[in-house]
Amino acid sequence: MSVRDLDKDLQEIFDLTVGKDGDKRVIRVLRRILNRAESRVTVDSQTFGTDLRAQYKKRTGKEPSAKVMEGYGNLGKDIVKGWENKVKTDKSMTLISKSTTVIVFVIQEKEGAKKGTLRDNFSLFRKENQKIVQPLIKSKYHHLFRGRTRTKGGDIRAIGDVGHDYSVTEKGRGGVAAGMLDNLLAGDFDNPNDRDKVQKVRDGLATVGLKASEVLKISGSGSTMRSTTTISLSLESDTSNRTKQDTDKKAGEEIRGYLKDALKKTKGNLSSGAKYVNKEGSTPFIDQVGEAIVNTPFKMSMYRKRKAKNATRYKRPVKNVNKEKKANKSRQVKGKRNNITGGGVDSAMVASLTKGQRAADPKKEDFAIKIRNLLKVKRAINARLPAEVRRNMGKPALTNRTGRFSNSAKITSIMPAAQTLMVKYTYRLNPYETFENTGSKKWPSGYNPKPLIAKSIRGLALGLMNDKLTIRRE
């Protein structure tokens, strides 16, 4: 835990998302991080056909014939078939839904060819799409694109473009500001009124068009930063991509204007010497972004060669030292990442054990391993729990609006119990506890947050552990 200066952190949010000095650097970092994230892809033949129709009309000044439109439709369906075959054979892709005209799938986050890096899923989608589309055009649909399959330089032209569902360049500022504000709001404030003022800024982002799915959650620090928000990609024409960017630019300008006024007003109304405690004890999102901007591989190379000087407060991240490994390497247990079986508890749980329970015995080493493993499970689930809750929301359960409820859900402890693992969680009780029907007003049973969060935890735990779970609210 660390005590943070609220005024300085709000100023940093302003500098990184609105201020002139932070804009371009933040966007470059965001784009790099988001392109590596888990990506939900939609290939819709009807939407693609409409895009190609608009492209044809813009190029020729007239509508395409019925025969050409039929060709566009058949091309789209063949692209969907091509992607279906690709998803079936690629273990890093998961099919969500499919029809003859639409396919939706997820490209999972995966380590890159170079150790310690993550694969660029955006580039992967674009590259694999070219492998599917270009042979179709060359063999079956060349008559629809005569003279337009190559650039003036002779390179193969991409008939279809790949686009984010919202512009990273524009709306990304609002997404990262929301993520940093959420990190800040998770702390304990010396003055509750200061927290209410920050919460008002965060809630106001929903009124200027920022959706809950566009809030960017980042974990790690420096070069290891990754997005825990699933990014949405789609197949579209380059014309459609440019049109969408124009729309998002206007939305981005509105978000920037709101942040500029709201942050300035809030900073001026804070209590004297406003402070809050970063409860998680980890590097705040604000510093994560700052480190990623300053400590890029290029910048670090410049610093080492003394061709540039790092004048910021973001120095090279200190490597975490595994004290246990240093003390006794022979007690380390190798295991695959995100494939954790069994259970354990965190340091707070260890402290709660009686002296007799902690005494040396033949099973002490196994128990210690269990403890470490459960801590990993807890962290892994908490990193993705808000997004999983949002995916499970919707009628008859609660409907996602601002993301405040889903972002507040987190596991507080996982403890071994008789024949089971006891998982305890919490969420923002004020005002959402009322949906448990603990007050005078009665709500539909589907609104109860408990089954929703329990379902989300079980879904995430499936690939991490084989134990039976008992899930309760703290």
C-alpha positions as CSV (number, residue, x, y, z in Angstrom):
1,M,0.0,0.0,0.0
2,S,1.1,3.6,-0.6
3,V,-0.2,7.0,0.1
4,R,-0.9,9.0,-3.0
5,D,-1.3,12.7,-3.6
6,L,-4.8,13.0,-5.2
7,D,-4.2,16.4,-6.8
8,K,-0.9,15.2,-8.5
9,D,-2.5,12.0,-9.8
10,L,-5.5,13.9,-11.3
11,Q,-3.0,16.3,-12.9
12,E,-1.2,13.2,-14.3
13,I,-4.4,11.8,-15.8
14,F,-5.0,15.2,-17.4
15,D,-1.4,15.4,-18.8
16,L,-1.5,11.8,-20.2
17,T,-5.0,11.9,-21.8
18,V,-5.7,15.6,-22.6
19,G,-2.6,17.6,-22.2
20,K,-0.5,18.5,-25.3
21,D,2.6,16.8,-24.1
22,G,1.0,13.4,-23.4
23,D,-1.4,12.9,-26.3
24,K,0.7,11.3,-29.1
25,R,2.9,9.2,-26.8
26,V,-0.1,7.8,-24.9
27,I,-1.9,6.8,-28.1
28,R,1.3,5.1,-29.5
29,V,1.6,3.1,-26.3
30,L,-2.1,2.2,-26.2
31,R,-2.1,1.0,-29.8
32,R,0.9,-1.2,-29.1
33,I,-0.7,-2.7,-26.0
34,L,-4.2,-3.2,-27.5
35,N,-2.9,-4.9,-30.6
36,R,-1.5,-7.6,-28.3
37,A,-4.7,-8.1,-26.3
38,E,-7.2,-10.9,-26.5
39,S,-9.4,-9.9,-29.5
40,R,-13.0,-10.6,-30.4
41,V,-13.3,-10.7,-34.1
42,T,-16.5,-10.3,-36.3
43,V,-16.5,-11.1,-40.0
44,D,-19.9,-10.2,-41.4
45,S,-20.4,-10.8,-45.1
46,Q,-23.4,-8.5,-45.3
47,T,-21.6,-5.6,-43.7
48,F,-18.5,-6.2,-45.9
49,G,-20.7,-6.2,-49.0
50,T,-22.3,-2.9,-48.0
51,D,-18.8,-1.5,-47.5
52,L,-17.7,-2.6,-51.0
53,R,-20.9,-1.1,-52.5
54,A,-20.1,2.2,-50.9
55,Q,-16.5,1.9,-52.2
56,Y,-17.7,1.1,-55.7
57,K,-20.1,4.1,-55.8
58,K,-17.4,6.4,-54.5
59,R,-14.9,5.2,-57.2
60,T,-17.3,5.2,-60.2
61,G,-20.0,7.6,-59.2
62,K,-22.8,5.1,-59.7
63,E,-24.4,2.1,-58.0
64,P,-23.0,-1.4,-58.7
65,S,-25.3,-3.8,-60.7
66,A,-27.3,-6.6,-59.0
67,K,-24.8,-9.1,-60.4
68,V,-21.9,-7.3,-58.8
69,M,-23.7,-7.0,-55.5
70,E,-24.4,-10.8,-55.7
71,G,-20.7,-11.3,-56.2
72,Y,-19.8,-9.2,-53.2
73,G,-22.3,-11.3,-51.1
74,N,-20.8,-14.6,-52.3
75,L,-17.3,-13.4,-51.6
76,G,-18.2,-12.5,-48.1
77,K,-19.8,-15.9,-47.5
78,D,-16.6,-17.6,-48.8
79,I,-14.5,-15.4,-46.5
80,V,-16.7,-16.6,-43.6
81,K,-16.1,-20.2,-44.6
82,G,-12.3,-19.6,-44.9
83,W,-12.2,-18.2,-41.3
84,E,-14.3,-21.1,-40.0
85,N,-11.7,-23.5,-41.3
86,K,-8.9,-21.4,-39.8
87,V,-10.5,-21.2,-36.4
88,K,-11.0,-25.0,-36.3
89,T,-7.3,-25.7,-36.9
90,D,-5.8,-22.9,-34.7
91,K,-5.7,-23.7,-31.0
92,S,-5.3,-20.0,-30.1
93,M,-8.7,-19.2,-31.6
94,T,-12.1,-19.9,-30.1
95,L,-15.3,-20.0,-32.1
96,I,-18.2,-18.0,-30.5
97,S,-20.9,-18.2,-33.1
98,K,-21.3,-18.8,-36.8
99,S,-23.8,-18.7,-39.6
100,T,-23.4,-18.7,-43.4
101,T,-23.0,-14.9,-43.4
102,V,-21.4,-14.1,-40.0
103,I,-18.6,-15.6,-37.9
104,V,-17.5,-14.4,-34.4
105,F,-14.4,-15.8,-32.7
106,V,-11.8,-14.9,-30.2
107,I,-8.0,-14.7,-30.9
108,Q,-6.5,-15.4,-27.5
109,E,-3.5,-13.5,-26.1
110,K,-0.4,-15.5,-26.8
111,E,3.3,-15.2,-26.2
112,G,5.3,-14.0,-29.3
113,A,8.1,-15.7,-31.1
114,K,10.6,-13.7,-28.9
115,K,10.7,-14.8,-25.3
116,G,9.0,-12.3,-23.0
117,T,6.9,-10.7,-25.7
118,L,3.2,-11.0,-26.7
119,R,2.0,-11.7,-30.2
120,D,0.4,-8.8,-32.2
121,N,-3.1,-10.2,-32.7
122,F,-4.2,-7.2,-34.9
123,S,-1.4,-7.9,-37.4
124,L,-2.2,-11.7,-37.2
125,F,-5.8,-11.0,-38.2
126,R,-4.8,-8.8,-41.0
127,K,-2.2,-11.3,-42.3
128,E,-4.4,-14.4,-42.1
129,N,-7.3,-12.5,-43.7
130,Q,-5.1,-11.7,-46.7
131,K,-4.3,-15.4,-47.0
132,I,-8.0,-16.1,-47.2
133,V,-9.2,-13.2,-49.4
134,Q,-6.5,-12.9,-52.0
135,P,-6.7,-16.5,-53.4
136,L,-10.5,-16.1,-53.6
137,I,-10.2,-12.9,-55.6
138,K,-7.5,-14.4,-57.9
139,S,-9.3,-17.6,-58.7
140,K,-13.1,-16.8,-58.4
141,Y,-13.8,-13.1,-58.0
142,H,-11.2,-11.4,-60.1
143,H,-13.9,-9.9,-62.3
144,L,-15.2,-7.8,-59.4
145,F,-11.8,-6.1,-58.8
146,R,-10.1,-5.6,-62.2
147,G,-7.2,-3.2,-61.9
148,R,-7.6,-2.8,-58.2
149,T,-5.8,-5.8,-56.7
150,R,-2.4,-4.2,-56.8
151,T,-1.0,-0.8,-55.7
152,K,0.8,1.5,-58.1
153,G,4.1,0.1,-56.7
154,G,3.0,-3.4,-57.6
155,D,2.3,-4.7,-54.1
156,I,-0.9,-6.7,-53.4
157,R,-3.7,-4.4,-52.3
158,A,-5.8,-5.4,-49.3
159,I,-9.4,-5.5,-50.5
160,G,-10.6,-5.7,-46.9
161,D,-9.3,-3.7,-44.0
162,V,-9.2,-4.5,-40.4
163,G,-10.6,-2.1,-37.9
164,H,-11.1,-1.6,-34.1
165,D,-14.7,-1.2,-33.1
166,Y,-13.7,2.2,-31.9
167,S,-10.8,4.4,-32.8
168,V,-7.8,3.8,-30.5
169,T,-6.5,7.2,-31.5
170,E,-9.5,9.2,-30.4
171,K,-11.7,7.3,-27.9
172,G,-8.7,5.6,-26.5
173,R,-8.0,8.7,-24.4
174,G,-11.3,8.4,-22.7
175,G,-10.7,4.6,-22.2
176,V,-7.4,5.1,-20.5
177,A,-8.7,8.0,-18.4
178,A,-11.5,5.8,-17.2
179,G,-9.1,3.0,-16.4
180,M,-6.9,5.3,-14.4
181,L,-9.8,6.8,-12.5
182,D,-11.1,3.3,-11.6
183,N,-7.6,2.4,-10.2
184,L,-7.7,5.6,-8.2
185,L,-11.3,5.0,-6.9
186,A,-10.3,1.5,-5.7
187,G,-8.2,3.2,-2.9
188,D,-9.2,4.6,0.5
189,F,-9.7,8.4,0.6
190,D,-8.9,10.5,3.6
191,N,-12.0,12.7,2.8
192,P,-15.1,10.8,1.4
193,N,-16.1,14.1,-0.3
194,D,-13.0,13.9,-2.4
195,R,-13.9,10.4,-3.5
196,D,-17.4,11.5,-4.5
197,K,-16.0,14.3,-6.7
198,V,-13.6,11.8,-8.5
199,Q,-16.5,9.3,-8.9
200,K,-18.6,12.1,-10.5
201,V,-15.9,12.6,-13.1
202,R,-15.7,8.9,-13.8
203,D,-19.5,8.5,-14.1
204,G,-19.7,11.5,-16.4
205,L,-17.6,9.7,-19.1
206,A,-20.7,7.5,-19.8
207,T,-22.6,10.7,-20.7
208,V,-20.2,11.6,-23.5
209,G,-20.3,8.3,-25.3
210,L,-17.7,6.1,-23.6
211,K,-19.1,2.5,-23.2
212,A,-18.1,0.1,-20.5
213,S,-16.5,-2.2,-23.0
214,E,-14.2,0.7,-24.1
215,V,-12.7,1.2,-20.6
216,L,-9.1,0.1,-20.8
217,K,-7.7,-2.1,-18.0
218,I,-3.9,-2.5,-18.0
219,S,-1.8,-4.9,-15.9
220,G,1.9,-5.1,-15.5
221,S,4.4,-2.2,-15.9
222,G,6.9,-0.9,-18.4
223,S,7.5,-3.3,-21.3
224,T,5.4,-6.0,-19.7
225,M,2.2,-4.0,-19.8
226,R,-0.9,-5.9,-21.2
227,S,-4.5,-5.1,-21.7
228,T,-7.0,-7.2,-19.7
229,T,-9.9,-5.7,-21.8
230,T,-11.0,-7.8,-24.7
231,I,-10.6,-5.7,-27.9
232,S,-13.2,-6.0,-30.7
233,L,-12.0,-6.1,-34.3
234,S,-14.0,-6.5,-37.6
235,L,-13.5,-6.9,-41.3
236,E,-14.4,-3.8,-43.3
237,S,-13.3,-1.8,-46.3
238,D,-10.7,0.9,-46.1
239,T,-13.4,3.4,-47.0
240,S,-15.6,2.3,-44.1
241,N,-12.5,2.5,-41.8
242,R,-11.9,6.1,-42.7
243,T,-15.6,7.0,-42.3
244,K,-15.6,5.4,-38.8
245,Q,-12.5,7.3,-37.9
246,D,-14.1,10.6,-38.7
247,T,-17.1,9.7,-36.5
248,D,-14.8,8.6,-33.6
249,K,-12.7,11.7,-34.0
250,K,-15.8,13.8,-33.1
251,A,-16.6,11.5,-30.2
252,G,-13.0,11.7,-29.0
253,E,-13.0,15.5,-29.2
254,E,-16.1,15.5,-27.0
255,I,-14.5,13.2,-24.5
256,R,-11.3,15.3,-24.4
257,G,-13.4,18.5,-23.8
258,Y,-15.3,16.8,-21.0
259,L,-12.2,15.6,-19.3
260,K,-10.5,18.9,-19.6
261,D,-13.3,20.8,-17.9
262,A,-14.2,18.1,-15.3
263,L,-10.6,17.4,-14.2
264,K,-9.9,21.1,-13.9
265,K,-13.0,21.7,-11.9
266,T,-12.5,18.7,-9.6
267,K,-8.9,19.7,-8.9
268,G,-10.0,23.1,-7.8
269,N,-12.6,21.7,-5.4
270,L,-10.5,19.1,-3.5
271,S,-9.9,19.4,0.2
272,S,-6.5,20.8,1.3
273,G,-3.8,18.2,0.9
274,A,-6.2,15.5,-0.4
275,K,-4.7,12.0,-0.1
276,Y,-5.8,8.4,-0.8
277,V,-4.3,5.0,-0.2
278,N,-3.6,2.7,-3.1
279,K,-4.9,-0.4,-1.5
280,E,-3.7,-3.0,-4.0
281,G,-0.1,-2.0,-3.3
282,S,0.8,-2.5,-7.0
283,T,2.0,0.1,-9.4
284,P,-0.9,2.5,-10.1
285,F,-2.3,2.6,-13.6
286,I,-1.1,6.2,-13.9
287,D,2.5,5.1,-13.4
288,Q,2.1,2.1,-15.6
289,V,1.2,4.3,-18.5
290,G,4.0,6.8,-17.7
291,E,6.6,4.0,-17.5
292,A,5.4,2.5,-20.8
293,I,5.7,5.9,-22.6
294,V,9.2,6.6,-21.3
295,N,10.7,3.1,-21.1
296,T,10.1,2.0,-24.7
297,P,12.9,-0.3,-26.1
298,F,14.0,2.6,-28.4
299,K,14.2,5.1,-25.5
300,M,16.0,2.6,-23.2
301,S,18.6,2.0,-26.0
302,M,19.0,5.8,-26.2
303,Y,19.5,6.1,-22.5
304,R,22.1,3.3,-22.4
305,K,24.0,4.9,-25.2
306,R,23.7,8.3,-23.5
307,K,22.2,9.8,-26.6
308,A,19.2,10.9,-24.5
309,K,18.6,11.6,-20.8
310,N,15.5,10.4,-18.9
311,A,14.5,13.5,-17.2
312,T,11.1,12.1,-16.0
313,R,10.3,10.5,-12.7
314,Y,9.7,7.2,-14.6
315,K,13.0,5.4,-14.4
316,R,13.7,1.9,-15.6
317,P,11.4,-0.5,-13.7
318,V,13.1,-2.4,-10.9
319,K,13.0,-6.1,-11.6
320,N,11.1,-8.1,-9.0
321,V,13.3,-10.4,-7.0
322,N,11.9,-13.7,-6.0
323,K,13.3,-14.0,-2.5
324,E,12.0,-17.5,-2.1
325,K,13.7,-18.7,-5.2
326,K,16.9,-16.9,-4.2
327,A,16.8,-18.7,-0.8
328,N,16.2,-22.2,-2.1
329,K,16.1,-22.9,-5.8
330,S,15.5,-26.6,-5.2
331,R,12.0,-25.9,-3.8
332,Q,10.7,-24.2,-7.0
333,V,8.0,-26.1,-8.9
334,K,7.8,-25.7,-12.6
335,G,4.3,-25.3,-14.2
336,K,2.6,-24.0,-17.3
337,R,1.4,-20.4,-17.2
338,N,-2.3,-20.1,-16.5
339,N,-2.6,-23.8,-15.8
340,I,-2.7,-23.9,-12.0
341,T,-4.2,-26.9,-10.3
342,G,-4.7,-27.2,-6.6
343,G,-5.0,-24.4,-4.0
344,G,-3.2,-22.1,-1.7
345,V,-3.7,-18.8,0.1
346,D,-2.0,-15.5,0.2
347,S,0.2,-14.0,2.9
348,A,-2.8,-12.7,4.9
349,M,-4.2,-16.2,5.1
350,V,-0.9,-17.7,6.2
351,A,-0.8,-15.1,9.0
352,S,-4.2,-16.4,10.1
353,L,-3.0,-19.9,10.6
354,T,-2.3,-21.1,14.2
355,K,1.2,-21.7,15.3
356,G,0.6,-25.5,15.3
357,Q,-0.6,-25.3,11.7
358,R,2.5,-23.6,10.7
359,A,4.8,-26.0,12.5
360,A,7.1,-28.1,10.5
361,D,5.7,-31.4,9.3
362,P,6.2,-33.8,6.3
363,K,3.6,-32.0,4.3
364,K,4.7,-28.4,5.0
365,E,6.4,-28.0,1.6
366,D,3.4,-29.2,-0.3
367,F,1.2,-26.9,1.7
368,A,3.5,-23.9,0.9
369,I,3.3,-24.8,-2.8
370,K,-0.5,-24.9,-2.5
371,I,-0.5,-21.5,-0.8
372,R,1.6,-19.9,-3.6
373,N,-0.6,-21.5,-6.3
374,L,-3.8,-20.2,-4.9
375,L,-2.4,-16.7,-4.7
376,K,-1.6,-17.0,-8.5
377,V,-5.2,-18.2,-9.1
378,K,-6.7,-15.3,-7.2
379,R,-4.6,-12.8,-9.1
380,A,-5.4,-14.4,-12.5
381,I,-9.1,-14.5,-11.9
382,N,-9.2,-10.9,-10.5
383,A,-7.4,-9.6,-13.5
384,R,-10.3,-10.8,-15.8
385,L,-13.3,-10.8,-13.4
386,P,-14.7,-7.4,-14.3
387,A,-14.8,-8.2,-18.0
388,E,-16.3,-11.7,-17.3
389,V,-19.0,-10.1,-15.1
390,R,-19.8,-7.7,-18.0
391,R,-20.1,-10.6,-20.4
392,N,-22.6,-12.4,-18.2
393,M,-24.7,-9.2,-17.5
394,G,-27.9,-8.6,-19.4
395,K,-31.6,-9.5,-18.9
396,P,-32.8,-11.1,-16.7
397,A,-29.7,-10.2,-14.7
398,L,-28.4,-6.7,-14.1
399,T,-27.7,-4.6,-17.3
400,N,-24.2,-3.1,-17.7
401,R,-24.4,0.7,-17.9
402,T,-21.3,2.5,-16.4
403,G,-19.1,-0.5,-15.6
404,R,-19.0,0.7,-12.0
405,F,-20.6,-2.5,-10.6
406,S,-18.6,-5.0,-12.7
407,N,-15.3,-3.1,-12.0
408,S,-15.9,-3.4,-8.3
409,A,-16.2,-7.3,-8.2
410,K,-13.1,-9.0,-6.9
411,I,-12.0,-12.1,-5.0
412,T,-10.7,-11.3,-1.5
413,S,-9.6,-14.7,-0.5
414,I,-9.3,-18.4,-1.5
415,M,-8.9,-20.8,1.5
416,P,-8.7,-24.6,1.7
417,A,-11.8,-26.0,3.5
418,A,-13.1,-29.5,4.0
419,Q,-13.4,-31.2,0.5
420,T,-13.6,-27.8,-1.2
421,L,-12.0,-24.4,-1.6
422,M,-13.7,-21.5,0.0
423,V,-13.8,-18.5,-2.3
424,K,-14.9,-15.2,-0.9
425,Y,-15.6,-12.1,-3.0
426,T,-16.9,-8.6,-2.6
427,Y,-18.4,-5.8,-4.8
428,R,-19.5,-2.2,-4.4
429,L,-22.3,-2.7,-1.8
430,N,-23.5,0.9,-2.0
431,P,-25.9,1.0,-3.9
432,Y,-25.9,-2.5,-5.5
433,E,-26.5,-4.5,-2.3
434,T,-30.2,-3.5,-2.5
435,F,-30.6,-6.0,-5.4
436,E,-30.0,-8.8,-2.9
437,N,-33.5,-7.7,-1.6
438,T,-32.1,-6.8,1.8
439,G,-34.1,-3.6,1.9
440,S,-37.7,-2.7,1.8
441,K,-38.0,-2.5,-2.0
442,K,-38.3,-5.9,-3.8
443,W,-36.4,-6.5,-7.0
444,P,-36.7,-9.4,-9.5
445,S,-34.6,-12.4,-8.3
446,G,-32.5,-12.2,-11.5
447,Y,-31.1,-8.8,-10.4
448,N,-29.3,-10.5,-7.4
449,P,-25.5,-9.8,-7.9
450,K,-24.5,-13.0,-6.1
451,P,-25.3,-15.6,-8.8
452,L,-23.9,-13.3,-11.5
453,I,-20.5,-12.9,-9.7
454,A,-20.4,-16.6,-8.7
455,K,-21.1,-17.7,-12.3
456,S,-18.3,-15.4,-13.5
457,I,-15.8,-16.7,-11.0
458,R,-16.6,-20.4,-11.8
459,G,-16.3,-19.7,-15.5
460,L,-12.8,-18.2,-15.1
461,A,-11.7,-20.9,-12.6
462,L,-12.5,-23.8,-15.0
463,G,-9.2,-23.6,-16.8
464,L,-7.2,-22.9,-13.6
465,M,-8.2,-25.5,-11.1
466,N,-10.0,-28.8,-10.7
467,D,-11.1,-28.3,-7.1
468,K,-14.7,-28.0,-6.0
469,L,-15.5,-24.4,-5.1
470,T,-17.8,-22.9,-2.5
471,I,-18.3,-19.2,-3.4
472,R,-19.6,-16.7,-0.9
473,R,-19.8,-12.9,-0.5
474,E,-17.5,-11.6,2.2
